[in-house]
Amino acid sequence: MRITVLTSSYPRFPGDGTAPFVRSISEQLVELGHDVEVVAPYDAAVRGSVDQNIPVHRFRYTLRDQWHIMGHSRSLASDIRLRAGAFLLLPPFLTAYFRASLQVARGQQADIIHAHWVLPNGLVGAWVARALDIPLAVSLHGSDMFVARRNPIFGLVARWVFRQAAVVTACSENLRQGALELGATRDKIRLVAWGADPTRFHPTVPPLKRSNFQLTDEDLVLVSLGRVVPKKGFDVLVRALPSLLSMCPRAHLLIGGDGPERDALLQRATDLGVSNHVHLPGEISWEQVPRFLAMGDVFVLPSVRDAAGNIDGLPTVLLEAMAAGKPVVATTIGGVPLVVEHRVNGVLCRPGDPDALSQAIGQLIGDASLRARLGGAARTSVEKRLNWRAVACSITSLFASVTPA
C-alpha cells in the first residue's frame, strides 16, 4: 500500500522529541512492507536527516525562517489557543501545504492519505483525497479536537473533514466522543491505543547518572516527562510532594521537559518549601529519554483537564515508561484507562487532586515488591499489545478495509 502521511509536527533533527509517535507509526508501516512518504511544514530547526527509509517533504509557506510557526507546537499558546500570528499565516500555509501534498501524493501514486490531527492536516488531506479520488484516514491526538470543539468555525471545518474521511482513529474515548459530536459516524471511527518500542525502552537500559541531576542512589526518584503546560498536571504533582515527604523524606521529583509554566512550577515548589526536592532539568533529548526514564523508581503521569478544558489524548511517554518496566501512577484521563488497569499493570487515581495522587504514589513508595510486580506487568503489556508494531497492524487493517483491493 502507498501511503502519504500529512502531519504538522515531525522530528526535525536527530534527537528531536517533536511528535516521535508519527515517525514511529510511519516506520512500522514501512516495516510491514508499505511505501510511506511524509509531508510536513518547514521549521527553522530542521537539520540533517531523521529517516533513512521514509522520504520527508518539507514545504515553506513564508519568506523568513522565524515566521515558520505553523506546526511543531509553535502555533499554540500553552496548547490551548492559536497565536495571533497563526491566523495571518493560515492562507499561505494551507495553500503551500495543499500544493506540496498533492504533488507528493500524485508522484507516489498514493492509495490513501493518512492525516495526523483533524486540523489542519485533515483539511488538506481531504482536499488532496478528493482531487485524486482516494480515501482519507484521520488520526486524532488531542489538541486538534480541543480547538475544534471550542471554535465554531474550526468545528465546522472538522465536521466537514469527518464527512470526507473514510476512517478515523482516536487514542481515547474522549476524543472518540468529541469526533462523534462533530459528525463522525460510529462506523468510521475506531479506538486505537498508541504504543512504545519495547526494544528501545527496556528494563536493562542503563540510567543517566543521578549525580548529574543533584540526586543520589539513596533517593527515591519520582520521574515524569512532558511539556510544562497546565494539562500535564505537574503543578498537582508538586503540591502532592509535602505529603509524600512525610512518608519518604528521600523522595524527589525529577520532571523533564520545558514550557511556559516552568517558572510558575518552580515558584510553587519554593512556596511549599520543597524546592530542594524538585528538579527541572529542562528539555531531554529524544536519544536520552530511555536513560532518563531509567533513573526513576516510579513514573508519574499527573495529567489533568486544564482550566480551558483541554486534556491529553494518550501521552506516549506513559507507554515508554511501561516498556521500561517502571511502575506507573497515572490519572484516569484521556486514553490512560485504555492501557493502564488499576493495580494490575499500574496505579490509577482521579485527576487534579494532590491528596489522591499522593495516596496513589504512597502505595508504591513503601512496597518494593508491588513496584516490581506492576513494573513487570507493565512491560508485558507493551510486549504483547501496546507496541508500535501492533498499532501499525491495526492501522493497516483499517486502511485495507477502505482501499480498493
C-alpha positions in Angstrom: 0.0 0.0 0.0 1.3 3.5 -0.9 0.5 5.9 2.0 1.0 9.7 2.0 1.3 10.9 5.6 0.3 14.5 6.4 1.5 15.9 9.7 2.0 19.4 11.2 4.8 18.0 13.5 7.6 15.6 12.8 11.1 15.2 14.2 13.2 18.0 12.7 16.7 16.8 13.6 18.3 13.7 15.1 17.3 13.6 18.7 14.3 15.8 18.3 11.4 14.8 20.6 8.7 16.5 18.5 5.9 14.1 17.6 8.1 11.0 17.6 5.0 8.8 17.6 4.2 10.0 14.0 7.6 8.8 13.0 7.2 5.5 14.9 3.9 4.7 13.2 5.3 5.5 9.8 8.4 3.4 10.4 6.4 0.4 11.4 4.2 0.8 8.3 7.4 0.7 6.2 8.5 -2.4 8.2 5.2 -4.1 7.2 6.1 -3.5 3.6 4.2 -0.3 2.8 5.5 2.7 0.8 5.3 5.7 3.1 6.1 9.4 2.3 5.7 12.2 4.8 4.7 15.8 4.1 5.4 18.3 7.0 5.9 22.1 7.3 9.4 23.5 7.2 10.8 24.7 10.5 13.9 26.8 11.2 15.2 24.0 13.5 15.2 21.4 10.6 18.7 20.0 10.1 20.1 16.7 8.9 18.0 13.6 8.1 16.0 11.7 10.7 14.8 8.9 8.5 16.7 6.6 6.1 13.7 4.7 4.7 11.0 7.5 4.7 11.2 10.5 2.4 10.1 13.6 4.3 9.0 16.5 2.2 9.2 19.9 4.0 7.3 22.9 2.4 7.9 26.6 3.0 4.9 29.0 3.3 6.6 32.3 4.2 9.8 34.1 3.4 11.5 34.3 6.8 12.6 31.4 8.9 11.3 32.9 12.1 7.8 33.2 10.6 7.5 29.5 10.2 5.5 28.9 13.3 2.8 26.6 11.9 3.4 23.2 13.4 5.8 21.7 15.9 3.8 23.1 18.8 4.8 26.6 17.8 1.3 27.9 16.7 -0.5 27.0 20.0 0.0 29.0 23.2 0.1 26.6 26.2 -1.6 24.0 23.9 -5.0 25.8 24.2 -5.2 28.6 21.6 -3.8 29.7 18.4 -1.2 32.5 18.5 -2.4 35.7 16.8 0.2 35.4 14.0 -1.0 31.9 13.1 -4.3 33.3 11.8 -2.5 35.6 9.4 -0.3 32.7 8.2 -3.2 30.3 7.6 -3.9 31.2 4.0 -0.4 30.9 2.7 0.2 27.9 4.9 -2.8 26.0 3.6 -2.1 26.9 0.0 1.5 25.7 0.2 0.5 22.6 2.2 -2.1 21.6 -0.4 0.3 22.1 -3.3 3.1 20.1 -1.7 0.8 17.3 -0.6 -0.9 17.0 -3.9 2.5 16.8 -5.7 3.8 14.2 -3.3 0.7 12.0 -3.3 0.4 12.2 -7.1 4.0 11.4 -7.6 3.8 8.5 -5.1 0.6 7.3 -6.7 -0.8 7.1 -3.2 -3.6 4.6 -2.3 -4.6 6.6 0.8 -3.9 9.8 2.6 -3.2 9.5 6.4 -3.6 12.8 8.2 -2.5 13.1 11.8 -4.7 15.7 13.6 -8.0 16.6 12.0 -6.9 20.3 12.0 -5.1 21.5 9.9 -3.9 18.3 8.3 -7.2 16.6 7.9 -8.5 19.6 5.9 -5.6 19.5 3.5 -5.8 15.7 3.4 -9.5 15.9 2.4 -8.7 18.3 -0.4 -6.0 16.0 -1.8 -8.1 12.9 -1.3 -10.9 14.5 -3.3 -8.6 15.7 -6.0 -7.1 12.2 -6.5 -10.2 10.3 -5.7 -8.6 8.2 -3.0 -9.7 7.6 0.7 -8.7 9.8 3.6 -7.8 8.4 7.1 -7.6 10.8 10.1 -5.8 10.1 13.4 -6.9 12.3 16.4 -4.4 13.2 19.1 -6.0 15.8 21.4 -5.1 19.5 20.8 -6.8 19.4 17.4 -10.2 18.3 18.8 -9.9 20.7 21.7 -9.6 23.7 19.2 -12.3 22.3 17.0 -14.8 22.0 19.9 -14.1 25.5 21.2 -14.1 27.4 18.0 -17.3 27.3 15.9 -15.5 27.9 12.6 -12.9 25.3 13.2 -15.7 23.0 14.4 -17.5 23.4 11.1 -14.2 22.6 9.3 -13.6 19.5 11.4 -17.2 18.4 10.8 -16.7 18.6 7.0 -13.4 16.7 7.3 -15.1 13.9 9.2 -17.7 13.6 6.5 -14.9 13.2 3.9 -12.9 10.7 5.9 -13.2 7.0 5.2 -11.8 6.1 8.6 -10.9 7.9 11.8 -8.8 6.6 14.7 -8.9 8.0 18.3 -6.5 7.2 21.1 -9.0 7.9 23.8 -12.7 7.6 24.4 -12.9 11.4 25.0 -11.5 12.0 21.5 -13.9 9.4 20.1 -16.9 11.1 21.7 -15.7 14.5 20.5 -15.5 13.3 17.0 -19.0 11.8 17.2 -20.3 15.2 18.4 -18.7 16.8 15.4 -20.3 14.5 12.9 -18.1 11.5 12.6 -20.2 8.3 12.2 -19.8 5.3 14.5 -19.0 3.0 11.6 -16.0 5.2 10.6 -14.3 5.8 14.0 -12.1 3.2 15.9 -10.3 3.4 19.2 -6.6 2.6 18.6 -4.3 2.9 21.7 -0.8 4.1 20.9 2.3 2.1 21.8 6.0 2.2 22.5 9.1 0.5 21.2 10.0 -2.4 23.6 13.5 -2.7 22.1 14.4 0.9 22.7 12.7 1.2 26.1 13.8 -1.8 28.1 14.4 -2.5 31.8 18.1 -3.2 31.1 18.7 0.3 29.7 21.5 2.0 31.8 20.2 5.1 33.6 21.8 8.5 33.4 24.0 9.4 36.3 21.8 10.6 39.2 24.6 12.9 40.3 24.1 14.9 37.1 20.7 15.9 38.5 21.7 16.5 42.1 20.3 13.1 43.1 21.9 10.2 45.0 21.4 6.4 44.7 19.7 6.5 48.1 17.0 8.9 46.9 13.6 7.6 45.8 13.0 9.3 42.4 9.6 10.0 41.0 10.2 10.7 37.3 7.9 12.5 34.9 8.4 13.9 31.4 6.4 16.3 29.1 5.9 19.8 28.0 5.5 22.1 31.0 1.9 23.2 30.2 -1.1 23.2 32.5 -2.8 20.0 31.1 0.3 17.9 32.1 -0.6 18.4 35.8 2.9 19.0 37.1 1.6 21.6 39.5 -0.6 18.9 41.1 2.4 16.6 41.4 4.4 19.4 43.2 1.5 20.0 45.5 1.4 16.3 46.4 5.1 16.4 47.4 4.8 17.6 51.0 2.6 14.7 51.9 4.9 12.3 50.1 7.9 13.7 52.0 6.2 12.8 55.3 6.1 9.2 54.1 9.5 9.2 52.5 11.9 12.1 53.3 14.2 10.9 50.5 11.6 11.4 47.8 12.5 13.7 44.9 10.6 14.8 41.8 12.5 14.8 38.5 10.4 16.4 35.8 12.0 16.5 32.3 10.8 19.0 29.7 10.3 22.7 29.1 7.4 25.0 28.6 5.7 28.3 29.6 4.7 27.1 33.1 8.3 26.2 34.2 8.9 29.4 36.3 5.4 29.1 37.9 6.2 25.4 38.8 9.5 26.4 40.4 7.7 29.2 42.4 5.1 26.7 43.6 7.9 24.4 44.9 9.5 27.4 46.7 6.2 28.4 48.2 5.6 24.9 49.6 9.2 24.7 50.9 10.1 21.7 48.8 12.3 23.3 46.2 15.3 21.1 47.2 13.2 18.1 46.2 12.0 19.3 42.8 14.4 19.0 39.8 13.5 20.5 36.4 16.5 19.9 34.1 14.7 21.2 31.0 14.4 19.6 27.6 15.5 16.0 27.4 17.0 14.8 24.1 15.0 12.1 22.4 18.1 9.9 22.4 18.4 10.3 26.2 14.7 9.6 27.1 15.2 5.9 27.7 18.1 6.6 30.1 16.3 9.4 31.7 13.2 7.2 32.5 15.6 4.5 33.7 16.6 6.8 36.6 13.2 6.7 38.2 11.9 4.4 40.8 8.3 5.3 39.9 7.0 7.0 36.8 4.1 9.5 37.4 1.7 10.9 34.8 -0.3 13.5 36.6 -2.4 14.8 33.6 -5.4 16.9 34.3 -8.2 18.8 32.5 -6.8 22.3 32.4 -8.8 25.5 33.1 -9.7 25.8 29.5 -11.0 22.2 29.3 -8.0 20.8 27.4 -6.7 17.3 28.1 -4.1 14.9 26.8 -5.1 12.2 24.3 -2.7 9.4 25.3 0.8 10.5 26.1 3.3 8.1 24.6 5.8 8.7 27.4 3.4 6.7 29.7 3.8 3.7 27.4 7.5 4.2 27.1 7.8 4.1 30.9 5.7 0.9 30.9 8.0 -0.6 28.3 11.0 0.3 30.5 9.4 -1.8 33.3 8.7 1.1 35.5 5.7 1.0 38.0 3.4 3.8 36.8 1.0 6.1 38.6 -1.4 7.9 36.2 -4.6 9.8 36.4 -7.8 8.5 34.8 -7.9 10.9 31.9 -7.8 10.7 28.1 -6.7 7.3 26.8 -4.9 6.3 30.0 -7.6 3.8 31.1 -7.1 2.0 27.7 -3.6 1.0 28.7 -3.4 1.0 32.5 -5.5 -1.3 34.7 -5.5 -0.4 38.3 -3.2 -2.5 40.4 -2.7 -4.9 37.5 -0.1 -3.0 35.4 -0.1 0.4 37.2 -1.9 2.5 39.7 -4.7 4.9 38.7 -6.1 7.9 40.6 -8.5 10.8 39.9 -7.0 13.8 38.2 -6.4 17.2 39.7 -6.3 16.0 43.3 -2.9 16.3 45.1 -4.1 14.1 48.0 -5.4 11.3 45.7 -2.1 11.5 43.8 -0.1 11.4 47.0 -2.0 8.3 48.2 -1.6 6.5 44.9 2.2 7.1 44.8 2.3 6.2 48.5 1.1 2.7 47.7 4.3 2.2 45.8 6.8 4.1 47.9 6.8 1.6 50.8 6.3 -1.6 48.8 9.2 -2.6 46.6 7.6 -6.0 45.7 4.5 -4.2 44.4 6.7 -1.8 42.4 8.4 -4.8 40.9 5.2 -6.7 40.1 3.5 -3.7 38.5 6.6 -2.8 36.5 6.9 -6.3 35.2 3.2 -6.4 34.2 3.5 -3.0 32.5 6.4 -4.3 30.5 4.4 -7.4 29.5 1.5 -5.2 28.3 3.8 -3.4 25.9 5.4 -6.6 24.6 2.1 -8.2 23.9 -0.1 -5.4 22.6 0.9 -1.8 23.3 3.7 -1.6 20.8 4.1 0.3 17.5 4.1 -3.0 15.5 0.6 -3.8 16.9 -0.5 -0.2 16.2 0.7 -0.4 12.6 -1.0 -3.7 12.1 -4.3 -2.2 13.4 -3.9 0.8 11.1 -3.1 -1.4 8.1 -6.2 -3.4 8.7 -8.3 -0.3 8.8 -6.7 1.2 5.7 -7.2 -2.1 3.8 -10.9 -2.0 4.6 -11.4 1.3 2.8 -9.0 1.0 -0.2 -9.8 -0.9 -3.4 -8.4 -4.5 -3.5 
